[in-house]
């Protein structure tokens, strides 16, 4: 995430004393103690409000801007953080800090604080961790963070800063910074931002993938129903299975083997009477077994299950079937008569006949539409 900010309230001056030359002891108060209406950029930011005497001292030392300060609490458990300056409108001897900065330093209203000028490197990367999982509900984290970071000049590892979005306050822990230092400056620099999992976040368990839908599920067909084979060889739902006992153990079993084999059992070969499934999902009615109709002796329908030998007596129509050829070994029959080669005399006679047939039109013969003979 790239963010660009202004250079500060004052122009940079060449030369002058180092930033460490500025040192002040002031009383710390929160932003709520300012005698003016609360501003979000003041309460939810990383800049402090100092008295006008601090501005005069900075100008006297000719310290170059932007002005960055190290804040230290004066207690048995020393803590420190870094901040920029927003305005010089506080009462003399007082300094106003954001509420999150007061908690980071363990300060109460009116506690003394030591402020020293500081030089920090420009940041390249920072890693945040949200302290609540509600931070995940923000739709555009990049836009929200870019707007919030405009109110900060520095970031210190270990600080829990506060930002405001849609009247909600979110706490972010500064986990890591690059380069490694006491703090980084985020003014006039391209800063990359990384996020760790929010505090209290639990990774959801991966849901098992549903199997791909089958044709039976699309048609709402119960595929768990089993079918068994009864004694007559038909398949009926819920019937007794093969080998259940009695005649059903071997009655309806079809034996594979040579072509034309039939089922084994007293009933012989029977039509399939199993229940089927329709595409509409409705329950289909099983077909009843019907006997095979006898063939009329005068019918012209040919039965394919009965082998038929075609002879001259059984041939339909006047076409005669030639008798079977019983050729001796070594002879072939090609099915047509052998035409002898044409002799020279036959060829000349054929050519003469063809020449006579191509006589030129004389014009003295012909026929009329009325049927009368044509006039010469």
Buried (B, 14 or more C-beta within 10 A) or exposed (E): BEBEBEEBBBEEEEEBBEBEBBEBEBBBBBBEBBEEEEEEEBBBBBBBBBBEBBBEBBEEBEBBBBBBBBBBBEEEEEEBBBBBBBBBBBBEEBBBBBBBBBBBBEBEEEBEBBBBBBEBBEBEBBBBBBBBEEBEEBEEBEEBBBEBBBBBBBBBBEBBBBBBBEEEEBBBBBBEBBEEBBBBBBBEBEBEBEBEEBEEBEEEEEEEEEEEEEEEEEEEBEEEEEEBBBBBBBBBEEBBEBEEEEEBEEBBBEEEEEEEEEBBBEBEEBEEBBBEBEEEEEEEEBEEEEEEEEEEEEEEEEEEEEEEEEEEEEEEEEEEEEEEEEEEEEEEEEEEEEEEEEEEEEEEEEEEEEEEEEEEEEEEEEEEEEEEEEEE
